[in-house]
């Protein structure tokens, strides 16, 4: 029996079939025999991985004919060969290494494969020794050199991730470990192969994403949402085969089933809800972010057409992939008898986690009407005090003895650059005054997350925290409630002027306290950095300020973010990378920058950042939702997405925090030793890296202590913290908002002081 009833899928694009299907079937089978994928037992311990009957039943040519409906015959043949190879690799790795749990053999096998993907034609690959190597070498030579070097590098990276991160799956099987939901989504993109498919779409439609926009947020989100949609859909169809037959534990349905402690059907419905949300994020990004992107980067008509053809190719893949899953014998795709009449979750019935798929209806799912709830949030809704749960915290920190000096220094600095002045022309209106500065006490946060720093180090840390927090309050006060996207983009574009990479460049003239503060503190920090360190540090700051524009764009739409988009952007709005960059830089240049970009270190830092971000979201929930009219808070995102109340949402967020810290501990225990060996680090570098890990632990520990210690989140402070003039200036505008503006004047709401910035001291 099937473990669950397949839910009703949202699929906004029709599937079409390529007329060259039959030729591709004939070609791909002949190619599979030539490579030894069919007809050879040499790599399968005497039993073939596939026989011809299984190959025909899987029908990868049908997959490619659906996912690339407009490709000419020769291109469809090539793409089909790639998919034959990638599915064979997956099954070959399962039979030879996953079932036997041969970690040593698996690593040696995977380490050879990148050599068969040379970036330049004059590189000589090794002699292949098995069907996977033969197929990869053949395909790479037929594919890579028809595209630019930039595309080759992207495709190489996607293919390498697809191959190498299979070790992550194998390690989890060995340890009988199931990933947490955030970790799973991140890793599934690497090991699942859809980013690889997205790169191959560029080849199949004969375009390239212009290099100057390939790394921008809109293009990355389009690729990531495409990938998540492909993977979540595949997990639904393959649950029975993977979990029940293969002993696999890398499946979203299983991950959600275990994390939320719900039944398989509810987990399948929730997986489908997430799939739907990702497809709708794809649509929203394409419609609302691409027009700005085209103008800001000055794309010519040909480049714009290339991007639109690429997006159309991704849409074709989604719809075609779904149609193939419904037809392939590889998957569970039989629709069982309708049991809705006996379901306890009828129209007007129960709501709650994982039940939306049972509450109806095919038409509603097909139209995606559930997205409406993302746009119907009422700002400044009274929510009352939220009880802070007990956090899992295995780490400790101490208080830097230089705290009082840092408090004094950072306040004098803030006054000097104008952060404590009233707004020009409005004497009683301010972003911060002395009281608001003292209530935030960001120097205390610095003393907790940097307990061993010298007086000078702590002064610098405190000033960066002050700057980031003030800037994140200044930005929405001036641009947010006015919905001034153009002004916000101009403000953001000027940030780079005050962070020159060339020390000899003439300084720009600052026009406000944010710019004055940044110019001053950048000069105090960047002078001792290498060129690479300066560029990395600047990127971290720009990522943070860029993310504030993303928040404003959502506020313009009154759109509660998609949960995955929120989590990934929250690290930027929080200023996580800026804080971590300061810690990295304090370790000196002994540790190669490549280590920080390795998958274990990025996973480690993301886990730490998520704990800190989510902690802030719990503490600042009333402040943001009731007093600031915010929509960017994980508790609210969880409430909206899972249809649960505040208490349930807080519990779920706390459970995510716990899971992320436990993942952090798991990486330190099991993956860091391997990383040390892979990079052949000497004793001094290992010690330095472990010191950095300790700083991350102190950061995670210090964040909740600071939140508990200050009055910034106390209700009495929220009701009395902003001046009436500023409330009026920043009250919401538009149809039906007069009551909210009146409430702001009499002190019911405080839409002025926004979420904060670096280590989002919100």
N, C-alpha and C positions, 0 to 999 in steps of 0.2 A: 504494500500500500504506500501511497505517497505520504511523506511526512507532514505535508500541509497543502492546502488549496492555493494554487497560484492566484495572487491578487490581480485586480484590474489595473492595467498599466496605463500611464499617461504617455502617449506617443503623438506629438503634434505634427509629425512629418510623415507623409505616406512612403511606403517602401516601393521600390521599382526594381525590376529585374533586368540585368544586362543581357542583350541578345546573344552574346558570345559565350554563354554558359557551357554548352556542350563541348566546344573546342577547348575550353579551359579544363574541363573534366579529363579529356583525353590527354592533354599536354601534362597536367599535374601528375597524373598517374605514371606516365612515362618518365617524368623527371624524378619522381620518388623512387622508381626502380633504378634509375641511373645513379642516384646518390647512395643507394643502399638502405634507404628508409623502408622500402618494401623488398622482400625477397632475400634478406640477409639476416642471419642469426648471430653474427659475430659479436655484437654489443649487448645481446639480450640473454646471455647465459643459456643459450640453447633454445629459448622460446622467443619468437618474434614479438616485438613491441606491438606492431600492427600486422594484420594480414590484409589481403585485398578486400575481403568482405567488410572488415571494420573500416577500412579506408573509404570504401564506397558509401557505407552507412553514415559516416561523419559528414561527408560531402562538403569539403572545404571550398570547392569551386562554387557551390551554391552560396556559401557565406560571402565570398568575394563578389559574386555576381549581384548579390543584394546590396552589399556595402559600397560597391563602386559601380553603380549602374551605367555610368556614362563612359567608362574607360574603354578605349579601343582594344581589339583582341590581343595584341602583343603585350600591352600593359596589364590587362587582366591576367594573362598567363603568368607574368612576373609576380604580380601581387599574390596570386593564388599559391605560387611556389613558396613565397615568404610565409604564408599562413600554414601551409603544410609543414614547413620546417619548424615554425614556432610551436605548433601543437605537438609535433613529434618530440621536440626538445622537452616540453613539459611532461609528456608521458614517459619518455626515456629516463628523465631525471627521477621521476616517481619510482619507476620499476627498479632502477639500478641503485639509487642512492637513498631515496626517502624510505622505501620499504625496509631496506637493510640498515638504515640510519648510519651510513658510512660517511662520517663528517670529513675524514682525512681524504678519502678518495674523491668526494664531491668537490672539495676545495681545489685539489690538483686539477680535476677535470675542468672546472669553471675558470681557473686562472689561465688556461691556454686559449680560451675562446676569443678574447679581445685581439689577439695577434692576427686573427683572420679578417680583421676589419681595418686595413690601413687607410689613413686619412689621405695620403699622397700616393700617386701611382708608382713612384720609384721605390716604395717600401716593399720588401719581400716577405710574405707570410711563410710560416712553417708548412711542412708537408702534413696534410690532414691524415688522421688515423682512425676516424670513425665517421658514421653517417652525419652526425650533427656538425662536425668540423667541415666535412666535404660540402654539405649543403650551404653552410654559412659562407664559405669561401666563394662558392659559385654565385650565390645571390649577391654578395657584396660587390663582386667584380661587375655584375650586370646592372647594378643600381647606383652605387655611390658616385661614380665619376661622371654621371650625367647631370649632377647638381653642383652647387657652389661648395666651397670649403666650409662656409658657415653652416650650411645644411648638413654636410657630412658630419661635422662635429656634434650637432644636435642629435642626429640619428645614431651616431656612435654612442653617445652618452645614454640615450634611451635604451638601446640594445644591450649595453653593458649593465645597466641597472636591472633590466629584465633577466639577464643571466645570473649576475652575481648575487642579487638579493634573494635568490632561491635558497641561499644558505640561511637566511633569516627564517624562512618557513621551516627548513629542516631542523634548525636549532630549537624552534618552538615545539616541534613534534617530539624531539628528543627529551625536552624538558616538560612535556605535557602541559605546555603553557598556552593560554589563549590571550591574545592581545586585548588591550582596552580599545574602545571605539576610535579615539583620536589617533592613536598609534596605528591602528589597522588601516584607516583611510590613507594615512601618509605612506605606509609601506606598500599597500596594495597598488598604489600608482606606480611604484618602482617594479614590483615583482609581477604585477598583473598584465603589463604590456600595452595598455591603452595609450599612454604617451607615445610609445613606439608606433602604434597604429596611426596616431594623429600626424606624426612625422611622415609616415608612408602615404597618408592622404595627400600631402603636398606633392609627392612624386606622381601619384595617380592622376591628379587633376592638372599636372604640368604647370604648377606655380610654386613660388616660394614666399613665405611670410618675410617682408622686408626686414633685414637684419636690425635696422634702427628701432623697430618696435617689437621685436621678438621677445624681449625680456620685460616688457611693460606689464602692468597689472592686468589690463583688459585681455591681452593675448594669453597671458598665463592662466587667467581665470577661465577663458574659453577652453583651453587645453585641459585644465584640471577638471572642470565640470563635465566635459566630454568623457574624460577618463573615468571619473567616478560613476557616471551614468552607465558606461559599458561594464564596469566591474560589479556594481551593485546588481545590475540586471543578470549578469552571468552567475553571481552568487545565488540568486533566487533559483535559477534553472538548474544549477549544478550542485545544490545542497545535498540531494539524495546520493549522487555519485561520490562526491568528495567526502562528506562527513560519514555517511553510512557504509560506503564500500572501501574508500581509500584511506580512511583514518585521518583525513586532512582536518586541520583546525584553523585554517586561514580562509574563513568564510564569514561574510557580514552577518548572515542570519544567526550563525552560532555565536558570534561575538556579542550581538545584541541580546540574544537569548540568555547568555551567561551574565553579562554585565547588569541587565535590568531584572534578572531572575523572573523571566516571563516564559510563557509557552512558545513552542515553535511557530504556531500560526500567528501569534501576536508579533513575534520577532520578524516573521516574513512580511507582515503588513507594515511594520515600522521600517524595514529595509526599503520597501516600495515607497513609503512616504519620503524617505530620504532621497531615493532615486528621483522622484517627482520634483522635489525641491531643487535638486542639482540641475535638472533640465530647465526648470524655470529660472534659475540663476543664469544659466547659459543664455536664455532668451533676453533676460533683463540686461545683462552685460552687453550683448550685441546691439540692443536698441538704444541704451542710455549712455554707454561709455565709448563705443566706437566713433561716433561723430566727433566728440571732443578729441579723441586720439588722432584721428585723421588730420584735423586742423592744427593741433599743437605740434605735430611732427611734419607738417607740410607734405603729406603724401600726394604724389601726382595721380592722375586718373588711372594709369596702368597699375600702380601699386594698390590703389583702393580696390580695383577689380580683382586683383590677386587675393587680397584678404577676404573679399566676399565669396569668391569661388572656393577658397579654403573652408570658410564657415559652412557653405553649402555642402562641401564634401564631408564635413563632420556630421551634419544633419543626416545626410544619406547613410552614413555609417551607423548612426544610432537606430534609425528605422529599419535598415537592412539587417543589422545585427539582431534586432528583436525578432524579425520575421524568420531568420535562420534558426534562432534558438527554439522557436515554436515548431520547427520542422525536423531538426536534427535528432537522430537516435542517440546522440551523445548525452542528451539532457532529459530531465523530467519535464514533460510539456503536455501531458494529457490533462484535459480539463475534466475534473470529476463532476459528478452530479451536483446540481445547485442545492446547497444545504441551508440557504439563507432563511428558509421558513422555520428551521429549528434552531437558528442562532439566537442567543439571548440578547444580541446587540442589534436591535432593530432601529428603524427610524424613530427618532425621539427617545431612544434608549440610552444606554450607558455611554459615557465618554471616558477617555483615559488613554494611558500609554499603550500603543500598539494596537488599538482597537479600530482605528479609522478605516482600515481596509475592510472590516466586517460591517461597517455602518452604512454601506451602500457606496455607490451604485455605479454601474459601468459607465453611464453617460457622464456623471459628475467627474469620474476619474479621467475619462477620455478628454474632457474639456479643461481639466485642471482648475476647476472652480475653487479648490481649496486655497489657491494663492490669494484670494480676496482677503482672508483674515490677516495677511501680512501687511495690509494697507489700512486697516481699520482701527489701529491703536489710538486711544484717546490720551493726548499728552496731559501731564499734570494731574493724573488721576490719583486721589489719595490712596495710599497703600499701607500707611502706618509703619511702626517699627518692626523690623524683621529680626527675629532671634537668631543670633549667630551660632552655628553649630560648633561642636568640638572638632577641631581639625586633627588629622593624623600628621604628626610632626616628629620624625625620628632624629632630627638634627638640632643643634644648639648654636647659640651665638652669645656674645658678651657685648657690653657697651663700651664704645671707644672713649677713653678718658679725656679726649680733646673736644668733647661735645660742646661745652660752654663756649669755647673759643670759636668753634664752627658756627654756632648760633649767632654770635656777635658779628663775625666776619661776613656771613652770608646776608645778614640783614643790612649791614652797612653797604654791601655791594648792591643789593636790590635797590636801596634808596639812591645810590649813586647813579644807577642806570635808568632811574625813573619809574620803577615798578610800583612804588608806593605813592606816586603822584595821582591826582585826580585826572580825569579825562580832559583833554584840551577844550576849553570853552564851557565846561560843565563842572563847576567847582565841587559839587557834592556827589558827583558820580565817579566811581573808581572801579578798577579791576581788583586791586588789593589795597588795603590800608594796613596800618600797623597791627590792628587786631586780627585781620584775616591772615596776615603773615605768621603771627604768633600761634594762632589756632592750628595752622597746617603743620608747623614745627618739622619741616622737612629735614632739618639738620639732624633731628633725632633718628629719622629713617636712615640717613647716611651713617650715623654712628652705630646703628644696629647691623647694617649690611656690610660695613667696612670697619669691623671692630679693632683690627690691628694696624690700621693706616696711621701714618704720621699726621701731625697737625696740618701740614701743608696739603697732604693727600685728602684729609677729611674736609678741609676748607674747599678744595676744588670739587670734591664729590657733592658737597652741600650746595655749592653754587650751580652745578649742573642740574641738580634736583630742583632747585628754586627756578632756574630758567625754564626747564621743561614743564613744570607745573604751572607757572605763570603763563607761558606761551599757550598751553592747552586751555587755560581759562580765558585768555585774551582772544583767541581765535573764534570761539563761538559767540562771545560777547559782541564782537565787532561784525562778524560775517554770518554767524549761525542762524540766529532768529530772524535776521533780515533776509535769509535765504540768498545771500549774495555770492553765488558760485564764481562769478567772474572775478570779483574782488578777492575772493579766497584763493583763486588760482594765481592771481598776480602776487599776492602776499607770499604764497608758497614758493613761487618761482624766484623770489628775491632772496630766499634763505641762502642759496649757494653763493651769493655775492659776499657774504660775511664769513665764508669758510673757504678761503682761497687755498688751492693746492700748491700754488707757487708763492712762496713767502715774499718774493720781490714784487708781487702784483700790488698795484695801488689799492688801498682800501676803499670800499664803497661808503657812502654817507648814510648812516642809519637814520630812520625817520620815526621810530617808535621804540619803546622799551625792549620789545622782543629783539629787534635788530641790534640795538645798542648792547644788550646783554650778550647776544650771540657773538658779536664781533669781539667783545672783550674776552669772553671765556674761551673762545676758539684760539685766540692768540696766546692765552695762558697754557693751553693744552697741546696744540698741534706742533709747536716749535720743536719739541723733543722727539717727534715721531718720524719714522721713515716715510718715504713716499707712499709705500703700500699701506702702512698703518694710517697715514693721513687720509688716503682715499677710502679705506674701509670705514674709518670713523665718520667721515662725511656722509658716506652712503647710509650708515645707520641713522644719522640725524635726519637725512632727507626722506628715508623710508617712514619715519615717524610723522613728519609734517605732511607728507603726501597722504598718509592714512587719514588725517583730519579732513581732507577734502573728500575722501570716500565717505566718511561719516556724514558730512554735510549733504552730499548727493543723496544719501538715503533719507535724510531728514526732509529734503525737498520733496521726495516721493511719499513721505510718511510711511516708509517701508521698514518693517522689522527684518533684519538680515536673515538670510539662510544660515543655519547653524554652523556648517563647515566654513563658509565664507567668514562668518563672525569670528570663529576661533582663530583662523589663520590671520585675519586682519587685526585681531585684538592684540597680538604680540607686537604689532607695529604701533597701534594707537597707545599702547602701554609704554612704549619706549624700551622694550626689553633688550633689543639688540644694542641700543646705546649704552645701557647699564653694563651689559656683558662686554661690550667693546672696551669700556674703561677698565674692567677687570683684566681682560686679555692684555691690554697695553701695559698694565702694571706688572705683568709677568715678564716683560722684556721681549726681545726678538729671538730668544733661543728656540722657541717652539715653532716649527714650520707652519706657515699659514694654512697649508693643505690639511693639517690635522684638524683645524677648527672647521673645515668644510667637509670632513669625512662624515659618512652617514651616522656612525655612533655618536660623534660629538654634536652634530646637528639635532639628533633625536634627544640627546641629553639636555641640550639647551632649550629645546622646544618644550620638553616636559617641565623643566624648572620654570620657564616663562608662563606656561599655562597655569601652574599652581598659583603663582603670584597674581596673575591677571584675574583668575576666578575668585581668589580670596578678596581682591578689591571689589569685584562685582557684587559679592554678598554684602560686604560692609557698606557699600555705597548705593545699594538698591533704592532705599527710600530717598536718599539725596538726589539721585539721578531721575528716577521715575516720577516722584511726586513733586519735587521742588525745581527740577531743571527741565522737565519735559523731554527727557532723553529716551531713545529707543535702543541704544547700544549698551546692553547689559545682558550677561549670559543667563541670569535668572529669568529675565523677561523673554529672551529668545527661547529658552527651554519651555517656559509656560506656554508660549504661543505655538511652538512646534509640536509639543507632546500633549497639549490640551490638559495640562495639570494645574493645580493651584500653587500658590506661592510656597507653602511648606514643602510640597512634593518637589517643586523645582529647586529649592535650596538644598534639599537632601540629595538630589541628583547631581547638582553642581559640586557639592562636597564629596560625593562618591567619585566624581571625575578627578577632583583634586587628589584624593587618596590614590587613585589608580595611576595618576601621573607621577607622584612621588615614588610609588612602588616600582614603576617602570624606570625611573631615574636610578633607584637602588639596583635594579636588575642589570642595567647597562654597566654601571660601575663594577659590579661583581663579575659579570660574565663576558662583556664585550671590550672593556678597556684593556684588560691584559692582552687580548688578541690584537687590538689596535697598536699597543706598544710594540709588539713583536713585528707586526706587518710593516711599521715604519722604522723598525730597528732603532728605537730611541735609546739614547744612553741614559745613565742613572740620573744625571742632572736634569735632563729634559723630562724624564718621568716624574721627578720630584716637583718640577715646576707645574706640570699639567695636573698633578694631584692637588697642588696648592690652589689651582684655579677651580677644581671641583669643590674644594672646601669653601671657596668664596661663593660658589653657587648655592651650596647648602646653607651658608650663613644668610644669603640673600633670601632664600625661601623661608628661613626661620624668622628673620627680622621683619618681613613684610606684615604678617599677622600681629606681631607684637606692637609694631608702630600703629596699626589701625586701631588696636584696642586702647592705645595710650592717649591718643589725641581726641580733641572735641570736634574735629572736622565732620564727623558723621553723626553726632548727637542731635536729636531732634530739636532741642532748645536752641542750638547753634544755627541749625538750618532755618529756623523761623525768624531769626533776628540778624542774619549776617549781611544782607545786601541793602543798599540804599534804595528808597522808593524811586528815585529818578532812574537808576539803572534798571530797576524792574520794568519801568514804563518803556524805556528805550528798547528793551529786549523781549517785551511781551510778544506772544504769537500774533500774527496778522493774518487776515483772511476771513472767509465765510465762517460764521459761527464761533468766532474766538473772542467776542467782546467780553464774555463772562470771565474768561481766563485772564484777560488784561486787567479787568477790575479786581479780580482776586490777587493779581500781582501787586497792585497798588496798595491794597489794604493788608498785605503781608501773608496772604494765604499760600502763595507760591513764591518760589525764588528761582526764576529761570536764568539767573545771571551767571552764577559761578558754575562753570562747566566741569566736566571730568578733567582730571589733571593729566600730567604728561609722563615724564621719565619715571619709570617704575610707577606708572599711572597713579599718582597720589591724588586720586579723584575725590 
